[in-house]
Amino acid sequence: MKKLATALLAAGLLASATACSESHQLSTAETCERIQSVVSNPANNAGKTGMNRLANQIRPIHAVASDDLKPALASILEYTDEQAKESPDEAKLAELQAGYQQAGNTYSQFCS
């Protein structure tokens, strides 16, 4: 519980810092670089905690992402938010799966 509280506090501080700083839109290459640093962390792939961590690290990137990757990041966030729920809606996950897979294809197209 203490780790969760610490993670939420850190995410809140990061969001506050992001909100206070001058926001600018990232280029596609910059967006790819930031996404790569998040998805390369193996801890972000482990269960519900990993999905929460992944979503929380993608949110600030999504806010300033390039126009090419913003829709893909939105699809990833929708899917990870549902997947991370205590009792995810399987029908909704199945519906979001296509968008999540398309987001992966979009990421590969722009970031390879």
C-alpha positions in Angstrom: 0.0 0.0 0.0 2.9 2.3 0.8 4.4 1.7 -2.6 1.1 2.5 -4.3 0.8 5.7 -2.3 4.3 6.7 -3.2 3.7 5.9 -6.9 0.5 8.0 -6.9 2.3 10.9 -5.2 5.1 10.8 -7.7 2.6 10.7 -10.6 0.8 13.6 -9.1 4.0 15.6 -8.7 5.0 14.8 -12.2 1.6 15.9 -13.5 1.8 19.1 -11.5 5.3 19.8 -12.8 4.1 19.2 -16.3 1.2 21.5 -15.9 3.4 24.3 -14.5 5.9 24.1 -17.2 5.5 25.6 -20.7 3.9 23.0 -22.8 5.0 22.4 -26.3 4.3 19.7 -28.8 6.9 17.1 -29.3 8.1 16.1 -32.7 7.3 12.5 -33.8 11.0 11.5 -33.1 10.9 13.0 -29.6 7.6 11.3 -28.9 9.0 8.0 -30.1 12.1 8.4 -27.9 10.0 9.0 -24.8 7.6 6.1 -25.6 10.6 3.8 -26.1 12.0 4.7 -22.7 8.7 3.8 -21.1 7.9 0.5 -23.0 11.5 -0.8 -22.6 11.0 -1.0 -18.8 10.1 -4.6 -18.1 8.3 -3.6 -14.8 5.7 -1.9 -17.0 4.6 -5.3 -18.4 3.9 -7.1 -15.2 0.2 -7.5 -14.4 -2.2 -4.8 -13.2 0.5 -2.9 -11.4 2.5 -2.8 -14.6 -0.5 -1.6 -16.6 -1.0 1.2 -14.0 2.6 2.2 -14.2 2.6 2.1 -18.0 -0.5 4.3 -18.2 0.8 6.8 -15.7 4.1 7.1 -17.6 2.3 7.6 -20.9 -0.1 10.2 -19.7 2.4 13.1 -19.7 3.8 12.0 -23.0 0.3 11.9 -24.5 -0.3 15.5 -23.4 2.5 16.8 -25.6 2.7 14.0 -28.2 3.0 14.7 -31.9 -0.1 14.7 -33.9 1.0 11.5 -35.6 1.1 9.5 -32.3 -1.4 11.2 -30.1 -4.4 9.0 -31.3 -2.3 5.8 -30.8 -1.4 6.9 -27.3 -5.0 7.6 -26.5 -5.9 4.1 -27.6 -3.1 2.6 -25.4 -4.4 4.6 -22.4 -8.0 3.5 -22.9 -6.8 -0.2 -23.0 -4.4 0.0 -20.1 -6.9 1.9 -17.9 -9.5 -0.9 -18.5 -7.0 -3.7 -18.1 -5.7 -2.3 -14.8 -9.2 -2.2 -13.2 -9.8 -4.6 -10.4 -12.5 -6.3 -12.5 -12.0 -5.3 -16.1 -15.0 -5.5 -18.5 -14.0 -8.4 -20.8 -16.4 -7.1 -23.6 -14.9 -3.6 -23.4 -11.4 -5.1 -23.4 -12.2 -7.1 -26.5 -13.6 -3.9 -28.1 -10.5 -1.9 -27.1 -8.1 -4.6 -28.3 -8.3 -3.6 -31.9 -7.4 0.0 -31.2 -4.6 -1.2 -28.9 -3.2 -3.4 -31.7 -3.6 -0.6 -34.3 -1.7 1.7 -31.9 1.1 -0.8 -31.9 1.1 -0.8 -35.7 1.2 3.1 -35.7 4.0 3.1 -33.2 6.0 0.7 -35.4 5.3 2.8 -38.5 6.6 6.0 -37.0 9.1 4.8 -34.6 11.0 2.1 -36.4 
